[in-house]
Amino acid sequence: MAKEELFLSRKVRAIMQAYGAFPVRRGQLDRVALRWALTALQNGGVLGMFPEGKRSPNAQLQSPQPGTSLLAARSGAPLLPVAISGSERVKGIGFVLHRPQITVTIGRPFLLPSAEGKLTHSRLAQHSDSIMEHIAELLPESYRGIYDLRGSLRSGNGD
């Protein structure tokens, strides 16, 4: 899944499609993209997603969008948590000369409970928190943001 803006340029669109990417409208329910993603997962495909839906403005974990947990719960596909740190130092063209260190840490696969019955907003939020907690475990404390594992997690959901 990739933001639809990346598909506006013919050259970039061709590259994205060559890698199997498809557009998603961010910030709204994109049923076409969700169906595409669910079909890919049900057919044994792999889907790369950023649960937050965008890059963090402060190099810390932010609240996730529900799409990742919705797809994982509906498909039963395993999730592979991946944490990226150091990418905030990639700014402008200068990073080519300075080559900042970026670390990618891959965790252990896990499953969400299957989606029997209706997936409520509350249940999706719990699943989303679980996904983010798995990612937070892989990050240095300074990157964990609202998923700082030392205290209570995520107070923005009325929890």
C-alpha positions in Angstrom: 0.0 0.0 0.0 1.3 3.4 -0.9 -0.2 6.9 -0.6 -2.1 7.7 -3.8 0.0 10.9 -4.4 3.0 8.6 -5.3 1.0 7.4 -8.3 0.5 10.9 -9.9 3.9 10.8 -11.7 4.0 8.2 -14.6 7.6 7.3 -13.8 7.1 6.8 -10.0 3.8 5.0 -10.7 5.6 2.6 -13.0 8.2 1.9 -10.3 5.6 1.5 -7.6 3.5 -0.9 -9.7 6.6 -2.9 -10.7 7.1 -3.6 -6.9 3.4 -4.6 -6.6 2.3 -1.4 -4.8 -1.2 -0.1 -5.1 -2.6 3.3 -4.1 -4.5 4.1 -0.9 -6.4 7.3 -0.1 -5.1 8.2 3.4 -7.3 9.7 6.1 -10.5 8.1 4.8 -12.0 4.6 4.4 -10.6 3.4 1.0 -12.7 0.3 0.4 -11.0 -0.5 -2.9 -7.5 -0.5 -1.3 -8.8 -2.6 1.6 -10.3 -5.2 -0.7 -7.1 -5.3 -2.8 -5.0 -5.8 0.4 -7.4 -8.4 1.8 -7.4 -10.4 -1.4 -3.6 -10.3 -1.6 -3.3 -11.6 2.0 -5.9 -14.3 1.5 -4.0 -15.4 -1.6 -0.8 -15.8 0.5 0.7 -12.5 -0.5 2.8 -10.2 1.7 1.7 -6.6 2.5 4.0 -3.9 3.9 2.2 -1.3 5.9 3.1 1.5 8.3 0.4 1.4 11.0 0.6 5.1 11.7 -0.1 5.9 8.0 2.7 8.5 7.7 6.2 9.4 9.0 6.4 10.6 12.5 7.1 14.3 12.8 9.1 13.8 16.0 10.8 10.4 15.5 8.5 8.8 18.1 5.6 6.3 17.7 2.3 7.9 17.1 -1.3 6.6 17.3 -2.0 4.0 14.6 -4.7 4.0 12.0 -7.1 1.0 12.2 -6.3 -0.4 8.7 -3.5 -2.7 9.7 -5.4 -4.3 12.5 -8.5 -4.6 10.4 -6.7 -6.4 7.6 -4.8 -8.7 10.1 -7.9 -9.6 12.0 -10.0 -10.2 8.9 -7.3 -12.2 7.0 -5.8 -14.1 9.9 -2.4 -13.3 8.4 0.6 -13.2 10.7 2.2 -9.9 11.5 5.9 -9.3 11.4 6.8 -6.2 13.5 9.6 -4.1 12.0 11.1 -1.1 13.7 13.1 1.6 11.9 15.2 4.1 13.8 17.6 6.8 12.6 15.5 7.7 9.5 14.7 11.1 10.9 18.4 12.1 10.1 17.7 11.6 6.4 16.9 15.2 5.4 17.5 16.9 2.1 20.1 15.8 -0.4 22.9 16.2 2.3 22.2 12.7 3.6 24.0 11.3 0.6 27.3 12.7 1.7 26.8 12.1 5.5 25.1 8.7 5.3 23.4 8.6 8.6 23.0 5.2 10.3 19.6 3.7 10.0 18.7 0.6 12.0 16.0 -1.8 10.9 15.0 -4.4 13.6 12.8 -7.3 12.8 10.8 -9.0 15.5 9.0 -12.3 15.8 5.8 -12.9 13.9 2.6 -12.9 15.8 -1.2 -13.3 15.2 -4.1 -11.2 16.3 -7.2 -12.9 17.5 -9.4 -13.9 14.6 -12.3 -11.6 13.6 -15.3 -13.6 14.6 -18.3 -11.4 14.5 -18.3 -7.6 14.1 -15.0 -5.8 14.6 -15.9 -2.8 16.8 -13.9 0.4 16.9 -12.8 -0.5 20.5 -11.6 -3.9 19.4 -9.7 -2.5 16.4 -8.1 0.0 18.8 -7.0 -2.8 21.1 -5.5 -4.7 18.1 -3.8 -1.6 16.9 -2.2 -1.0 20.3 -1.0 -4.6 20.3 0.7 -4.1 17.0 2.3 -0.9 18.1 3.5 -2.5 21.4 5.2 -5.2 19.4 7.0 -2.5 17.4 7.8 -0.5 20.5 9.6 -3.5 22.1 12.1 -3.3 19.2 12.9 0.4 19.5 15.2 2.3 21.8 13.1 4.1 24.5 13.6 7.5 22.9 11.6 6.4 19.9 8.6 4.8 21.7 6.5 7.9 22.1 3.0 7.1 23.4 4.1 3.4 23.6 6.7 3.9 26.2 6.7 0.5 27.8 7.7 1.9 31.3 4.2 3.1 32.1 0.6 3.0 30.8 0.2 2.7 27.1 -1.9 5.1 25.1 -4.2 7.2 27.1 -6.0 8.8 24.1 -8.6 6.0 23.7 -10.5 6.6 26.9 -8.6 3.6 28.4 
